[in-house]
């Protein structure tokens, strides 16, 4: 990984942590676990380089689908994680899509549905 890629990845991880870090500093272990799940997923989709293996490509595709999904049957479904962390899923998706554009990361598919308007 180049120095630029490492800086971009660290910027993405910092953005994921700083978005809610103060809010969850004294939170319960369960909420911190949900935040860690979300941070890990964000780090996967904003990697500044193409997947190095089929496994990495599959992981990127699965995590991208996790962000797009409206399914709520699992406690770790994206919409449930957002609800339990008091986050708006569509806002998270828009912010993540913007972050991916700024970092020039590899996209499997858009995280924001075409019908979702961007804030003005």
MDAnalysis code that builds the backbone (N, CA, C; Angstrom):
import MDAnalysis as mda
import numpy as np

u = mda.Universe.empty(360, n_residues=120, atom_resindex=np.repeat(np.arange(120), 3), trajectory=True)
u.add_TopologyAttr("name", ["N", "CA", "C"] * 120)
u.add_TopologyAttr("resid", np.arange(1, 121))
u.add_TopologyAttr("resname", ["UNK", "UNK", "UNK", "UNK", "UNK", "UNK", "UNK", "UNK", "UNK", "UNK", "UNK", "UNK", "UNK", "UNK", "UNK", "UNK", "UNK", "UNK", "UNK", "UNK", "UNK", "UNK", "UNK", "UNK", "UNK", "UNK", "UNK", "UNK", "UNK", "UNK", "UNK", "UNK", "UNK", "UNK", "UNK", "UNK", "UNK", "UNK", "UNK", "UNK", "UNK", "UNK", "UNK", "UNK", "UNK", "UNK", "UNK", "UNK", "UNK", "UNK", "UNK", "UNK", "UNK", "UNK", "UNK", "UNK", "UNK", "UNK", "UNK", "UNK", "UNK", "UNK", "UNK", "UNK", "UNK", "UNK", "UNK", "UNK", "UNK", "UNK", "UNK", "UNK", "UNK", "UNK", "UNK", "UNK", "UNK", "UNK", "UNK", "UNK", "UNK", "UNK", "UNK", "UNK", "UNK", "UNK", "UNK", "UNK", "UNK", "UNK", "UNK", "UNK", "UNK", "UNK", "UNK", "UNK", "UNK", "UNK", "UNK", "UNK", "UNK", "UNK", "UNK", "UNK", "UNK", "UNK", "UNK", "UNK", "UNK", "UNK", "UNK", "UNK", "UNK", "UNK", "UNK", "UNK", "UNK", "UNK", "UNK", "UNK"])
u.atoms.positions = np.array([
    [0.846, -1.162, 0.000],
    [0.000, 0.000, 0.000],
    [0.901, 1.238, 0.000],
    [0.574, 2.233, -0.791],
    [1.371, 3.443, -0.853],
    [1.088, 4.314, 0.354],
    [1.966, 5.301, 0.587],
    [1.765, 6.228, 1.691],
    [0.449, 6.970, 1.549],
    [0.104, 7.370, 0.322],
    [-1.160, 8.075, 0.083],
    [-2.335, 7.190, 0.439],
    [-2.301, 5.933, 0.040],
    [-3.381, 5.002, 0.358],
    [-3.521, 4.817, 1.858],
    [-2.400, 4.697, 2.553],
    [-2.442, 4.543, 4.007],
    [-3.054, 5.767, 4.660],
    [-2.713, 6.953, 4.180],
    [-3.288, 8.181, 4.727],
    [-4.788, 8.246, 4.466],
    [-5.207, 7.840, 3.269],
    [-6.631, 7.856, 2.940],
    [-7.399, 6.874, 3.815],
    [-6.842, 5.697, 4.021],
    [-7.497, 4.700, 4.848],
    [-7.595, 5.196, 6.289],
    [-6.532, 5.784, 6.784],
    [-6.562, 6.305, 8.149],
    [-7.566, 7.453, 8.271],
    [-7.673, 8.294, 7.254],
    [-8.671, 9.368, 7.263],
    [-10.074, 8.787, 7.314],
    [-10.311, 7.732, 6.561],
    [-11.633, 7.089, 6.547],
    [-11.954, 6.475, 7.905],
    [-10.994, 5.807, 8.490],
    [-11.221, 5.210, 9.812],
    [-11.475, 6.299, 10.855],
    [-10.710, 7.371, 10.777],
    [-10.904, 8.477, 11.713],
    [-12.295, 9.078, 11.557],
    [-12.747, 9.236, 10.318],
    [-14.090, 9.783, 10.075],
    [-15.148, 8.872, 10.689],
    [-14.968, 7.575, 10.548],
    [-15.930, 6.626, 11.108],
    [-15.960, 6.710, 12.632],
    [-14.794, 6.806, 13.239],
    [-14.736, 6.876, 14.700],
    [-15.204, 8.213, 15.237],
    [-14.798, 9.289, 14.600],
    [-15.107, 10.609, 15.134],
    [-16.574, 10.987, 14.991],
    [-17.267, 10.360, 14.055],
    [-18.682, 10.683, 13.856],
    [-19.497, 10.437, 15.115],
    [-19.109, 9.457, 15.909],
    [-19.905, 9.111, 17.083],
    [-19.067, 8.872, 18.331],
    [-17.770, 9.124, 18.289],
    [-16.900, 8.737, 19.398],
    [-17.294, 9.370, 20.733],
    [-17.538, 10.662, 20.765],
    [-17.914, 11.299, 22.022],
    [-19.230, 10.783, 22.546],
    [-20.131, 10.517, 21.640],
    [-21.467, 10.056, 21.996],
    [-21.436, 8.688, 22.669],
    [-20.462, 7.833, 22.342],
    [-20.441, 6.464, 22.836],
    [-19.279, 6.166, 23.771],
    [-18.535, 7.179, 24.152],
    [-17.360, 6.960, 24.994],
    [-17.733, 6.231, 26.289],
    [-18.834, 6.618, 26.927],
    [-19.235, 5.983, 28.182],
    [-20.435, 5.066, 27.970],
    [-20.568, 4.527, 26.792],
    [-21.704, 3.699, 26.426],
    [-21.552, 2.278, 26.963],
    [-22.620, 1.511, 26.792],
    [-22.599, 0.119, 27.229],
    [-21.710, -0.710, 26.309],
    [-21.252, -1.856, 26.787],
    [-20.445, -2.730, 25.928],
    [-21.189, -3.153, 24.663],
    [-22.496, -3.360, 24.767],
    [-23.274, -3.764, 23.603],
    [-23.273, -2.687, 22.528],
    [-23.443, -1.426, 22.942],
    [-23.434, -0.312, 21.983],
    [-22.046, -0.129, 21.385],
    [-21.019, -0.316, 22.203],
    [-19.653, -0.212, 21.674],
    [-19.386, -1.322, 20.664],
    [-19.945, -2.512, 20.887],
    [-19.814, -3.602, 19.923],
    [-20.483, -3.221, 18.602],
    [-21.684, -2.671, 18.663],
    [-22.377, -2.246, 17.445],
    [-21.582, -1.175, 16.712],
    [-21.006, -0.254, 17.454],
    [-20.187, 0.790, 16.844],
    [-18.956, 0.180, 16.178],
    [-18.348, -0.822, 16.820],
    [-17.183, -1.492, 16.229],
    [-17.569, -2.216, 14.942],
    [-18.751, -2.831, 14.913],
    [-19.235, -3.496, 13.698],
    [-19.367, -2.469, 12.584],
    [-19.979, -1.326, 12.895],
    [-20.166, -0.277, 11.896],
    [-18.825, 0.284, 11.430],
    [-17.915, 0.555, 12.347],
    [-16.590, 1.078, 11.971],
    [-15.842, 0.101, 11.074],
    [-15.917, -1.185, 11.389],
    [-15.237, -2.192, 10.581],
    [-15.815, -2.233, 9.170],
    [-17.131, -2.181, 9.079],
    [-17.780, -2.185, 7.762],
    [-17.384, -0.953, 6.958],
    [-17.325, 0.191, 7.612],
    [-16.921, 1.421, 6.923],
    [-15.490, 1.292, 6.412],
    [-14.615, 0.775, 7.242],
    [-13.210, 0.610, 6.824],
    [-13.091, -0.305, 5.607],
    [-13.960, -1.309, 5.521],
    [-13.911, -2.232, 4.379],
    [-14.337, -1.541, 3.094],
    [-15.417, -0.757, 3.133],
    [-15.922, -0.160, 1.890],
    [-15.168, 1.090, 1.458],
    [-14.341, 1.657, 2.307],
    [-13.588, 2.845, 1.884],
    [-12.112, 2.552, 1.655],
    [-11.751, 1.292, 1.587],
    [-10.358, 0.956, 1.282],
    [-9.945, 1.644, -0.008],
    [-8.785, 2.265, 0.003],
    [-8.359, 3.029, -1.169],
    [-7.723, 2.205, -2.279],
    [-7.852, 0.903, -2.219],
    [-7.262, 0.069, -3.266],
    [-8.224, -1.056, -3.626],
    [-8.070, -1.606, -4.823],
    [-8.933, -2.727, -5.238],
    [-8.693, -3.948, -4.346],
    [-9.686, -4.814, -4.239],
    [-9.498, -6.038, -3.455],
    [-8.322, -6.845, -3.998],
    [-7.506, -7.372, -3.098],
    [-6.306, -8.112, -3.492],
    [-6.592, -9.578, -3.806],
    [-7.744, -10.076, -3.381],
    [-8.053, -11.489, -3.593],
    [-9.552, -11.653, -3.820],
    [-9.935, -12.861, -4.201],
    [-11.369, -13.152, -4.375],
    [-12.094, -13.011, -3.039],
    [-11.426, -13.419, -1.969],
    [-12.007, -13.302, -0.628],
    [-12.280, -11.842, -0.294],
    [-11.299, -10.975, -0.552],
    [-11.476, -9.544, -0.289],
    [-12.587, -8.952, -1.154],
    [-12.663, -9.391, -2.404],
    [-13.711, -8.896, -3.304],
    [-15.091, -9.332, -2.814],
    [-15.189, -10.571, -2.352],
    [-16.460, -11.076, -1.832],
    [-16.850, -10.319, -0.557],
    [-15.874, -10.067, 0.309],
    [-16.133, -9.318, 1.543],
    [-16.627, -7.913, 1.217],
    [-15.981, -7.248, 0.268],
    [-16.403, -5.912, -0.140],
    [-17.830, -5.934, -0.684],
    [-18.152, -6.931, -1.500],
    [-19.500, -7.042, -2.057],
    [-20.531, -7.289, -0.959],
    [-20.208, -8.157, -0.008],
    [-21.134, -8.466, 1.083],
    [-21.366, -7.254, 1.987],
    [-20.310, -6.537, 2.303],
    [-20.450, -5.371, 3.171],
    [-21.195, -4.252, 2.443],
    [-20.926, -4.071, 1.164],
    [-21.660, -3.077, 0.385],
    [-23.145, -3.400, 0.368],
    [-23.475, -4.680, 0.204],
    [-24.884, -5.099, 0.237],
    [-25.479, -4.879, 1.625],
    [-24.702, -5.098, 2.674],
    [-25.161, -4.877, 4.051],
    [-25.592, -3.422, 4.219],
    [-24.793, -2.500, 3.693],
    [-25.142, -1.075, 3.791],
    [-26.409, -0.755, 2.999],
    [-26.601, -1.380, 1.844],
    [-27.767, -1.086, 1.006],
    [-29.050, -1.715, 1.528],
    [-28.946, -2.793, 2.272],
    [-30.102, -3.581, 2.671],
    [-31.027, -2.837, 3.643],
    [-32.315, -3.081, 3.461],
    [-33.343, -2.570, 4.381],
    [-33.835, -3.704, 5.278],
    [-33.285, -4.902, 5.125],
    [-33.677, -6.077, 5.903],
    [-33.418, -5.799, 7.391],
    [-34.354, -6.206, 8.240],
    [-34.216, -5.930, 9.667],
    [-34.415, -7.173, 10.532],
    [-34.319, -8.366, 9.950],
    [-34.562, -9.588, 10.710],
    [-33.424, -9.909, 11.687],
    [-32.211, -9.537, 11.344],
    [-31.053, -9.827, 12.188],
    [-30.757, -8.642, 13.115],
    [-30.330, -8.924, 14.342],
    [-29.971, -7.813, 15.229],
    [-28.768, -7.018, 14.707],
    [-27.959, -7.643, 13.842],
    [-26.798, -6.960, 13.284],
    [-27.046, -6.436, 11.875],
    [-28.289, -6.404, 11.448],
    [-28.624, -5.786, 10.161],
    [-28.286, -4.299, 10.252],
    [-27.856, -3.724, 9.134],
    [-27.444, -2.315, 9.122],
    [-28.504, -1.382, 9.707],
    [-29.755, -1.545, 9.299],
    [-30.803, -0.643, 9.795],
    [-31.005, -0.807, 11.298],
    [-30.825, -2.013, 11.827],
    [-30.944, -2.220, 13.274],
    [-29.756, -1.635, 14.020],
    [-28.562, -1.810, 13.472],
    [-27.372, -1.218, 14.091],
    [-27.547, 0.295, 14.175],
    [-27.999, 0.895, 13.076],
    [-28.227, 2.341, 13.074],
    [-29.280, 2.743, 14.099],
    [-30.377, 2.005, 14.147],
    [-31.449, 2.335, 15.097],
    [-30.940, 2.275, 16.533],
    [-30.186, 1.252, 16.854],
    [-29.676, 1.098, 18.216],
    [-28.608, 2.130, 18.562],
    [-27.957, 2.688, 17.536],
    [-26.948, 3.735, 17.758],
    [-27.519, 5.141, 17.540],
    [-28.825, 5.220, 17.352],
    [-29.496, 6.514, 17.118],
    [-28.942, 7.229, 15.894],
    [-28.718, 6.479, 14.823],
    [-28.214, 7.037, 13.572],
    [-29.266, 6.851, 12.485],
    [-29.343, 7.779, 11.572],
    [-30.247, 7.676, 10.428],
    [-29.532, 6.875, 9.336],
    [-30.042, 5.692, 8.972],
    [-29.355, 4.856, 7.980],
    [-29.116, 5.565, 6.648],
    [-30.102, 6.321, 6.165],
    [-29.924, 7.010, 4.886],
    [-28.848, 8.087, 4.979],
    [-28.785, 8.757, 6.090],
    [-27.736, 9.771, 6.277],
    [-26.354, 9.113, 6.321],
    [-26.248, 7.989, 7.008],
    [-24.975, 7.261, 7.057],
    [-24.574, 6.842, 5.646],
    [-25.537, 6.309, 4.884],
    [-25.245, 5.889, 3.502],
    [-24.769, 7.062, 2.659],
    [-25.449, 8.199, 2.762],
    [-25.049, 9.375, 1.971],
    [-23.655, 9.851, 2.369],
    [-23.392, 9.886, 3.666],
    [-22.069, 10.317, 4.139],
    [-20.990, 9.352, 3.648],
    [-21.281, 8.076, 3.718],
    [-20.319, 7.072, 3.268],
    [-20.083, 7.157, 1.765],
    [-21.150, 7.364, 0.996],
    [-20.994, 7.518, -0.455],
    [-20.147, 8.748, -0.770],
    [-20.370, 9.833, -0.040],
    [-19.570, 11.043, -0.233],
    [-18.107, 10.781, 0.131],
    [-17.874, 10.086, 1.222],
    [-16.512, 9.761, 1.641],
    [-15.812, 8.905, 0.593],
    [-16.529, 7.933, 0.029],
    [-15.949, 7.083, -1.021],
    [-15.580, 7.903, -2.252],
    [-16.437, 8.858, -2.608],
    [-16.122, 9.729, -3.762],
    [-14.875, 10.570, -3.482],
    [-14.810, 11.162, -2.297],
    [-13.667, 12.008, -1.960],
    [-12.361, 11.228, -1.927],
    [-12.417, 10.005, -1.431],
    [-11.208, 9.186, -1.323],
    [-10.882, 8.440, -2.609],
    [-11.845, 8.412, -3.545],
    [-11.621, 7.696, -4.798],
    [-11.516, 6.203, -4.592],
    [-12.321, 5.664, -3.684],
    [-12.248, 4.240, -3.378],
    [-12.973, 3.413, -4.427],
    [-12.669, 2.139, -4.429],
    [-13.246, 1.198, -5.374],
    [-14.693, 0.934, -4.976],
    [-15.584, 1.034, -5.920],
    [-17.000, 0.800, -5.630],
    [-17.479, -0.467, -6.306],
    [-18.182, -1.296, -5.575],
    [-18.821, -2.473, -6.149],
    [-20.151, -2.038, -6.721],
    [-20.893, -1.305, -5.948],
    [-22.189, -0.765, -6.348],
    [-22.460, 0.431, -5.449],
    [-23.283, 1.350, -5.890],
    [-23.554, 2.510, -5.040],
    [-24.190, 2.093, -3.725],
    [-23.847, 2.798, -2.662],
    [-24.429, 2.511, -1.356],
    [-25.735, 3.279, -1.170],
    [-25.905, 4.315, -1.951],
    [-27.111, 5.137, -1.864],
    [-27.996, 4.778, -3.029],
    [-29.241, 4.499, -2.748],
    [-30.190, 4.190, -3.818],
    [-30.407, 5.424, -4.672],
    [-30.643, 5.227, -5.946],
    [-30.821, 6.336, -6.873],
    [-31.957, 7.254, -6.450],
    [-32.967, 6.737, -5.784],
    [-34.124, 7.540, -5.388],
    [-33.838, 8.415, -4.171],
    [-32.742, 8.148, -3.451],
    [-32.432, 8.919, -2.255],
    [-31.821, 10.262, -2.640],
    [-32.516, 11.361, -2.365],
    [-31.959, 12.664, -2.721],
    [-30.824, 13.040, -1.773],
    [-29.819, 13.677, -2.320],
    [-28.726, 14.174, -1.501],
    [-29.161, 15.471, -0.844],
    [-28.694, 15.721, 0.389],
    [-29.083, 16.952, 1.066],
    [-28.535, 18.175, 0.338],
    [-29.268, 19.275, 0.420],
    [-28.815, 20.503, -0.230],
    [-28.215, 21.468, 0.746],
])
